[in-house]
Amino acid sequence: MHPIIQAIEERRTVNHFDPTRELSDEVITDLVRLATLAPSSFNLQNWRLIGVRTPEAKARLRQIGWDQPKITEAAVTFVVVGQLADHQLVPDRLKPAVDADIMPQAVATGWAGAAKRLYDEQPQRQRDEAIRSATLGVSTLIFAAHAMGLATGPMIGFDADDVAKEFDLAEDEFPVMLVALGYAAPENWVQKPRRHVSNVLDLV
Amino acid sequence: MHPIIQAIEERRTVNHFDPTRELSDEVITDLVRLATLAPSSFNLQNWRLIGVRTPEAKARLRQIGWDQPKITEAAVTFVVVGQLADHQLVPDRLKPAVDADIMPQAVATGWAGAAKRLYDEQPQRQRDEAIRSATLGVSTLIFAAHAMGLATGPMIGFDADDVAKEFDLAEDEFPVMLVALGYAAPENWVQKPRRHVSNVLDLV
């Protein structure tokens, strides 16, 4: 079996982490570098991460994260921050691709126009895109962690306004998810069963 | 290098597909089965896919998908459908885990209560969760395809209302993304550069 297929089959969300095993800043940074390779609309990359890994910062986050123990037990808990999609950022985000002769300038200009049509004065779409981009990044982070023998626990149980305030998010940012990441403790559940594929796929 | 890390480093969004190479319904179904193993909040699995793979259905989708050629050139283009998060579905979605003795009934009941607190009469959160779930599924689909030597092109350029109408989405559903999937043609770009990790990670 291909190791990616095996990872998809085996991966499970983890609730209990070994609180004695830390991760170096180098490992955390490399995990995030890999996550940045996730796709995003117009390559906007409209998301970022706050890696919460000191006991003090973890305690602050746990307090506004429904007191979930994994927030402090995992080696690091990420605040995954989405940024409302802003078409004005497209030229900047595509410039390295143009400079590297990957993408013609005319295409980059066209993409900027398409992004304007999609997002300009469309607050719901701006928010939707922030969630899409951040979530594609989270998934890549989860797979990268799995490849390194690490486990993950994504969370949506937290007070978004409190997290935004406590971790100084900008006006155009909001927390999309928290992700606890570290070494799994032994007592976690196996993967929960899913609906049969016949319930979720129509072929037309 | 671990094959997952290699896949993350190498994967790229593809715009040009080989229109002569099809995929069997068995392969398409297995890709979707793998995608269903993605995590979702409370294991709600509040998403589904429509695999558009006949010339007639592809033509209908392309017409409301900004006339993007990859919609018809890829072996299959998925309409990825998000379902507004409905806490009332939690007991049903967790029952197989309870029946298999993976999760105690008391925990499942607790999760149903937590989901009610999060989503009941919270339309923005219901929508956010649909995008999160569907996007985690899309990412897993992308990795599964990569493992099988296939390429993917996620898209957000389409008219959501037209897609909902043309493909008979339910009242509580909306299209989150389209994903073209098939064999890459030779003329695609390499991966576009990303922002340096120092621009997207803060450690606290």
Chai-1 contact restraints between the chains, C-beta under 6 A:
chainA,res_idxA,chainB,res_idxB,connection_type,confidence,min_distance_angstrom,max_distance_angstrom,comment,restraint_id
A,H2,B,A147,contact,1.0,0.0,6.0,A-B,restraint_1
A,P3,B,P3,contact,1.0,0.0,6.0,A-B,restraint_2
A,I4,B,I4,contact,1.0,0.0,6.0,A-B,restraint_3
A,I4,B,A7,contact,1.0,0.0,6.0,A-B,restraint_4
A,I4,B,F143,contact,1.0,0.0,6.0,A-B,restraint_5
A,I4,B,A147,contact,1.0,0.0,6.0,A-B,restraint_6
A,I5,B,A147,contact,1.0,0.0,6.0,A-B,restraint_7
A,A7,B,I4,contact,1.0,0.0,6.0,A-B,restraint_8
A,I8,B,L34,contact,1.0,0.0,6.0,A-B,restraint_9
A,I8,B,L37,contact,1.0,0.0,6.0,A-B,restraint_10
A,I8,B,T140,contact,1.0,0.0,6.0,A-B,restraint_11
A,I8,B,A144,contact,1.0,0.0,6.0,A-B,restraint_12
A,T13,B,P39,contact,1.0,0.0,6.0,A-B,restraint_13
A,D25,B,L203,contact,1.0,0.0,6.0,A-B,restraint_14
A,T29,B,V197,contact,1.0,0.0,6.0,A-B,restraint_15
A,V32,B,V197,contact,1.0,0.0,6.0,A-B,restraint_16
A,V32,B,L201,contact,1.0,0.0,6.0,A-B,restraint_17
A,R33,B,V197,contact,1.0,0.0,6.0,A-B,restraint_18
A,L34,B,I8,contact,1.0,0.0,6.0,A-B,restraint_19
A,T36,B,R194,contact,1.0,0.0,6.0,A-B,restraint_20
A,T36,B,V200,contact,1.0,0.0,6.0,A-B,restraint_21
A,L37,B,I8,contact,1.0,0.0,6.0,A-B,restraint_22
A,P39,B,T13,contact,1.0,0.0,6.0,A-B,restraint_23
A,P39,B,P154,contact,1.0,0.0,6.0,A-B,restraint_24
A,S41,B,I156,contact,1.0,0.0,6.0,A-B,restraint_25
A,N43,B,K192,contact,1.0,0.0,6.0,A-B,restraint_26
A,Q45,B,R195,contact,1.0,0.0,6.0,A-B,restraint_27
A,R48,B,V200,contact,1.0,0.0,6.0,A-B,restraint_28
A,L49,B,L201,contact,1.0,0.0,6.0,A-B,restraint_29
A,I50,B,D202,contact,1.0,0.0,6.0,A-B,restraint_30
A,G51,B,L203,contact,1.0,0.0,6.0,A-B,restraint_31
A,V52,B,V204,contact,1.0,0.0,6.0,A-B,restraint_32
A,A57,B,V204,contact,1.0,0.0,6.0,A-B,restraint_33
A,P96,B,P193,contact,1.0,0.0,6.0,A-B,restraint_34
A,A97,B,K192,contact,1.0,0.0,6.0,A-B,restraint_35
A,A97,B,P193,contact,1.0,0.0,6.0,A-B,restraint_36
A,I102,B,W189,contact,1.0,0.0,6.0,A-B,restraint_37
A,I102,B,V190,contact,1.0,0.0,6.0,A-B,restraint_38
A,I102,B,K192,contact,1.0,0.0,6.0,A-B,restraint_39
A,D128,B,I131,contact,1.0,0.0,6.0,A-B,restraint_40
A,I131,B,D128,contact,1.0,0.0,6.0,A-B,restraint_41
A,I131,B,I131,contact,1.0,0.0,6.0,A-B,restraint_42
A,R132,B,I131,contact,1.0,0.0,6.0,A-B,restraint_43
A,R132,B,T135,contact,1.0,0.0,6.0,A-B,restraint_44
A,T135,B,R132,contact,1.0,0.0,6.0,A-B,restraint_45
A,T135,B,T135,contact,1.0,0.0,6.0,A-B,restraint_46
A,T135,B,L136,contact,1.0,0.0,6.0,A-B,restraint_47
A,L136,B,T135,contact,1.0,0.0,6.0,A-B,restraint_48
A,L136,B,S139,contact,1.0,0.0,6.0,A-B,restraint_49
A,S139,B,L136,contact,1.0,0.0,6.0,A-B,restraint_50
A,S139,B,S139,contact,1.0,0.0,6.0,A-B,restraint_51
A,T140,B,I8,contact,1.0,0.0,6.0,A-B,restraint_52
A,F143,B,I4,contact,1.0,0.0,6.0,A-B,restraint_53
A,A144,B,I8,contact,1.0,0.0,6.0,A-B,restraint_54
A,A147,B,H2,contact,1.0,0.0,6.0,A-B,restraint_55
A,A147,B,I4,contact,1.0,0.0,6.0,A-B,restraint_56
A,A147,B,I5,contact,1.0,0.0,6.0,A-B,restraint_57
A,P154,B,P39,contact,1.0,0.0,6.0,A-B,restraint_58
A,I156,B,S41,contact,1.0,0.0,6.0,A-B,restraint_59
A,W189,B,I102,contact,1.0,0.0,6.0,A-B,restraint_60
A,V190,B,I102,contact,1.0,0.0,6.0,A-B,restraint_61
A,K192,B,N43,contact,1.0,0.0,6.0,A-B,restraint_62
A,K192,B,A97,contact,1.0,0.0,6.0,A-B,restraint_63
A,K192,B,I102,contact,1.0,0.0,6.0,A-B,restraint_64
A,P193,B,P96,contact,1.0,0.0,6.0,A-B,restraint_65
A,P193,B,A97,contact,1.0,0.0,6.0,A-B,restraint_66
A,R194,B,T36,contact,1.0,0.0,6.0,A-B,restraint_67
A,R195,B,Q45,contact,1.0,0.0,6.0,A-B,restraint_68
A,V197,B,T29,contact,1.0,0.0,6.0,A-B,restraint_69
A,V197,B,V32,contact,1.0,0.0,6.0,A-B,restraint_70
A,V197,B,R33,contact,1.0,0.0,6.0,A-B,restraint_71
A,V200,B,T36,contact,1.0,0.0,6.0,A-B,restraint_72
A,V200,B,R48,contact,1.0,0.0,6.0,A-B,restraint_73
A,L201,B,V32,contact,1.0,0.0,6.0,A-B,restraint_74
A,L201,B,L49,contact,1.0,0.0,6.0,A-B,restraint_75
A,D202,B,I50,contact,1.0,0.0,6.0,A-B,restraint_76
A,L203,B,D25,contact,1.0,0.0,6.0,A-B,restraint_77
A,L203,B,G51,contact,1.0,0.0,6.0,A-B,restraint_78
A,V204,B,V52,contact,1.0,0.0,6.0,A-B,restraint_79
A,V204,B,A57,contact,1.0,0.0,6.0,A-B,restraint_80
